Amino acid sequence: MIDSHCHLDLPAFEHDWQSVISRAKSAGLTRILIPGTQVSQWPKQQSIQSFATQNTQTLPIDLAFGLHPYFLSVDEAVNEDALNALDKHLVQHINAIVALGEIGLDGHIDIPMPVQQHIFEAQLRIASDNDLPVILHHRKSHHLIFESLKNTQFTGGGVIHAFSGSVEVAKTYIDKGFHIGVGGTITYDRAHKTRETVAYLLKQHPNRLLLETDSPDMPMQGRQGSRNSPEYLGDVLRALCELGEYNIQRLQALTTENYLMLFHQDN
């Protein structure tokens, strides 16, 4: 199993991320991807990756760098400085990453949408220039994301993180070359729409599904109120198994293959 979206660099894991990785490996994980959210966190991501590289008994750690909409500023100059920092960091560390992200648009935050769209589209262009797939964040923004993909003519693909939406929306992303990130939402019985969409994708587009936890956020059903962790990725896998005709072993292999193909990893 591969956790395609886990924020091990955040403060919630500050004191025990090494043991979290160890427990994840014991739970059957073979790889973890840590997406970037803001300039100040990129060095922390790299230190975690360096630890994993130097300790062969742990899991491989993949990275992405990006500017998450939550951490943007209403000050245009601050955002432009962050974009410049991203450009420079990619030049210096392009071999350390597999994608650009976490980037996107969020309709629930106070950052004005035109500001978000400007930074989002700038990052899509940076991803194109560096031949990188992207990790996309969305909330109440699918139509605007489609607009930005069209504006930038972005064709590099990537993954729609923590997907929730209709079959038609999912199909539109897939037609544009994207994979769908499946997380803890499907462990909840009440998540009827998302579960129905994922069941459809499992039947029609199984080669476009990735597993994720979004740790430390989005706890699984039965684990509400506690920190989410990559070691619980099996909860998502079992819920996914319930939605289709694949057994757990085949789904584990399939989602792993999907990840490795998308992010160009050998193993």
Secondary structure, DSSP 8 states (H G I E B T S, - for coil): -EES-B-TTSGGGTTTHHHHHHHHHHTT--EEEE---SGGGHHHHHHHHHHHHH-TTS--EEEEE---GGG--S-HHHHHHHHHHHHHHHHHHGGG-SEEEEEEEETTSSS-HHHHHHHHHHHHHHHHHTT--EEEEEES-HHHHHHHHHHHT----EEETT--S-HHHHHHHHHTTEEEEE-GGGGSTT-HHHHHHHHHHHHH-GGGEEE---BTSS--TT-TTS---GGGHHHHHHHHHHTSS--HHHHHHHHHHHHHHHTT---
